[in-house]
Amino acid sequence: MNVEIYDTTLRDGCQGEGISFSIAAKLEITRRLDALGVHYIEGGWPGSNPRDAEYFRQVRTLNLAKSVITAFSFVGKVGVPPEQDESLRAVLDADTPVVTVVGKSWDLHVQAVLRTTNDENRRLIRDAVRYLVSQGRRVMYDAEQFFDGYKANPAYALQTLEAAAEGGAEIVVLCDTNGGTMPWDVADIVAEVGRKVGLPVGMHPHNDCELGVANALAAVRSGAVQVQGTINGYGERVGNANLSSIIPNLKIKMGVNCISDDQLALLSGLSHRVSELTHLELSPRAPYVGRSAFAHKAGLHADATMKLRQSYQHIVPERVGNETRVLISELAGKGNILLKASEFGIGGDLNADAARRVALRVKERESEGYAYEGAEASFELLLRRALDGYAASFEPVGFTATSDPNRCVTTVRLTMGGKDLAGTSEREHLADALWAALIGALSPAMPALGQIEFVSCEVEPVADRSGAPGRMRAFVTVRGDAGRQWRTVGCGGRADEAMWQALLDSLEFGALKGAVAHV
């Protein structure tokens, strides 16, 4: 079975709160969607704003391999002939081979929103489609509010589809615009439309009941040959159906031929890049593409995954461009440690007994207030320190810090190869002062450390083993010269002690990785 993927991230997705793509971003997303193998890319509504109109001018210069660009419009205004309608003229000026037009299917909307008759609405649909076809365009018809309209007046809802067919539409796409339809109703209605309308049927679900993906799959099972949605489910209100989930469900779970295996492996990268361009953080728990989608924390799960990858994973994550991740915490067992050691490239240096000892050490330190799940650089150091022959590039001796409301003065002392090193710094904040003093002491001997950028230090109180408060934990984030970040953790009776430990780990980790850029 073949199903076409129709992406409307650049039009419907832009209706999501807080989303506004530049033209450059829209063109980049277009190229990535084409590489993914999406059949149709709805670039926008050229009659609605100058930015979309400019996108359609610039997108013509892209040499797309697969995707067909489509322009979007309403079917026109009541009482205005299609050849005089400005919105229809704009989609023709966009010069796309395919045009998608949307019209009303619910008689309530026809009468209360359009304020016209049912017959006039049918004529509006038929004449708009017929005019666009006469101008050499392939026309797809989006039936807005179709499921609500069908439940209210099935005969009339079907008549609006027939009007599109009479005009020459090549497909009718049923829109669950309010996102309130249940999957079993979608399945029944799509099947009924397939029996009664002599055109292919598509599905355009919204996600207001968190059923957008389920409704898309239900429609396909009932004969829909096209699914419309957005990357990461962006869209108005709670969003559209999420293509980042629909595509792998179709391809892997249902065996539907929608994109190739090689293209599917690009999915996670595309999802994360679109998230970056929206400036909206992608949920780590997003199915298939989220950073936590294949992350294992429990020792039992990690041990089983090490022995048999599919034991606690419903697919091989590389199929969608993701990866298996093992998390380190007090729940970690030997399996977590061995998998993590393999990830760090030192799996062959760690035997089962050593892994058990490291797991016990992690449990002990986490009971003291450390937290390694969010500080993998510190965990890698802990792991390497358990190996025979590991030696840090430098050793800490101690630090002093004095402060008043306006400044902090710190002095640090270290040793390297038998030589004493010292650094002093004055800054407004303690963490900044400690960092600057450490860099001043170490960078003459290890210039690469001077390229590391201090990003942040977060300090929080934690309880001791008895549950009583009084200890402090610090997380430090730094960035190497290739843009790669790493995070470390420190813990102590005072905030400055916790900062000191975390800052030392961050620099020891940078020194361990040598050129830093390879971290």
Beta strands, then each sheet from edge to edge (+ up, - down):
strand 1: 4-7
strand 2: 40-44
strand 3: 68-74
strand 4: 98-104
strand 5: 138-144
strand 6: 171-176
strand 7: 201-205
strand 8: 226-229
strand 9: 295-296
strand 10: 325-326
strand 11: 395-404
strand 12: 407-416
strand 13: 419-427
strand 14: 453-463
strand 15: 469-479
strand 16: 485-492
sheet 1: 1+ 2+ 3+ 4+ 5+ 6+ 7+ 8+ 1+
sheet 2: 9+ 10+
sheet 3: 11+ 12- 13+
sheet 4: 14+ 15- 16+
end
